[in-house]
């Protein structure tokens, strides 16, 4: 059996913004190859289609060039760098144009074998909402207001004055 090596695949100047491609790259980084393929197939993003094709290419490189089993490999690293940018413009009022840029990405994917100390990353289950389940802190209880003896007398006298006013108005 040949020595265990890493396998690389590159994708240069692909028309997707690096921020968008990096979302998918973070999702699959460190995952076993079969789990990453399934996760990418179930992700509804353009970047997922691009990274999936790159991953399948790296798997084919590993099995054909190095005669290794890609099913045993993990995604050791995946790096998304910014490539060139197309300069475009949108027409504005009075004959002006608003310039904007369409970014390209360079993606490098490296497959390797899991090291003895680290276990491969397993895809996370969807997170629950923060409002569901138990809170990390207990809700604060309202503070009771302590009234002094003078305030109690004032509220009693004001209550009696209100009742006398209402009785006077009903007598009229």
Secondary structure, DSSP 8 states (H G I E B T S, - for coil): ------EEEEEEEESS-HHHHHHHHHHHTTBBHHHHHHHHHT--SHHHHHHHHHHHHHHHHHHHHS---GGGEEEEEEEEEEEEEEEEEEE-GGG-EEEEEEEEEEEEEEEEE--SSS--B--------SSSS--SS-----------HHHHHHHHHHHHHHHHHHHHHHH-
